[in-house]
Amino acid sequence: MYRRVQAASPVHVQYVRSELATEQGREQMHRRISMAARDVCGPMTLQAAGGVKYVAQNRQCFAEAREAAWSQIDAMHTASLAE
């Protein structure tokens, strides 16, 4: 049975600020963030996760990880505009 393992350290997703200026760049960033969140949070299907409880936990983790990543990006972007 699969169990989600919390990452011991943050996962870093690299990007160039100019990527966020285009729709294609934002889509690529969204995919990279989603892939990193899946790696950290574990599978989100019943068969792969091994139970409804784990599916729910992993999906919650995935949503929170993506939200946290975009919040960090927004904060860095806002800070760079203030400089």
C-alpha distance (Angstrom), angle and dihedral (degrees) to the residues before:
residue distance angle dihedral
M1 . . .
Y2 3.79 . .
R3 3.76 119.4 .
R4 3.75 124.9 -171.3
V5 3.77 114.4 -111.0
Q6 3.77 120.1 -153.9
A7 3.77 114.3 -128.0
A8 3.80 113.4 -107.1
S9 3.78 89.8 -144.2
P10 3.80 135.3 16.3
V11 3.77 119.5 -80.3
H12 3.78 113.2 -124.4
V13 3.79 121.4 -143.9
Q14 3.78 111.4 -166.5
Y15 3.76 123.0 -144.0
V16 3.77 141.9 156.2
R17 3.79 114.7 -119.3
S18 3.81 91.3 -127.6
E19 3.83 89.2 62.4
L20 3.79 88.8 71.8
A21 3.81 91.0 58.5
T22 3.80 93.3 74.7
E23 3.78 133.3 55.2
Q24 3.82 90.2 -126.4
G25 3.80 90.9 51.5
R26 3.81 92.4 49.5
E27 3.82 90.2 49.2
Q28 3.81 90.6 51.4
M29 3.80 90.3 48.8
H30 3.80 90.3 49.1
R31 3.83 90.1 53.1
R32 3.82 92.9 48.4
I33 3.80 91.8 48.9
S34 3.81 91.1 47.6
M35 3.81 92.3 49.5
A36 3.80 91.3 49.6
A37 3.82 91.2 47.9
R38 3.82 91.0 50.6
D39 3.81 90.2 50.5
V40 3.80 91.3 51.7
C41 3.80 99.2 38.8
G42 3.77 103.1 39.3
P43 3.79 134.2 -134.6
M44 3.78 121.6 -20.5
T45 3.79 100.6 -160.1
L46 3.79 122.2 92.5
Q47 3.78 95.5 -123.7
A48 3.79 95.0 47.1
A49 3.81 96.2 41.3
G50 3.78 94.9 46.7
G51 3.78 99.5 -130.8
V52 3.78 146.9 19.0
K53 3.81 91.3 -101.6
Y54 3.81 91.8 57.2
V55 3.80 93.0 45.0
A56 3.81 90.1 54.2
Q57 3.81 92.8 46.1
N58 3.79 92.9 47.3
R59 3.80 93.7 47.5
Q60 3.80 90.8 49.4
C61 3.80 90.1 48.7
F62 3.82 90.1 49.0
A63 3.80 93.0 51.3
E64 3.81 92.7 46.4
A65 3.80 93.2 46.5
R66 3.81 92.7 51.6
E67 3.81 91.7 46.2
A68 3.81 91.2 49.5
A69 3.81 91.9 49.0
W70 3.80 93.6 51.2
S71 3.81 90.7 45.1
Q72 3.80 89.6 54.7
I73 3.79 91.8 47.8
D74 3.81 91.4 48.9
A75 3.82 91.1 48.5
M76 3.81 92.4 50.0
H77 3.79 91.2 46.8
T78 3.81 91.7 49.6
A79 3.80 91.3 48.1
S80 3.80 92.0 50.3
L81 3.81 90.6 51.9
A82 3.81 90.2 53.3
E83 3.81 92.3 56.2
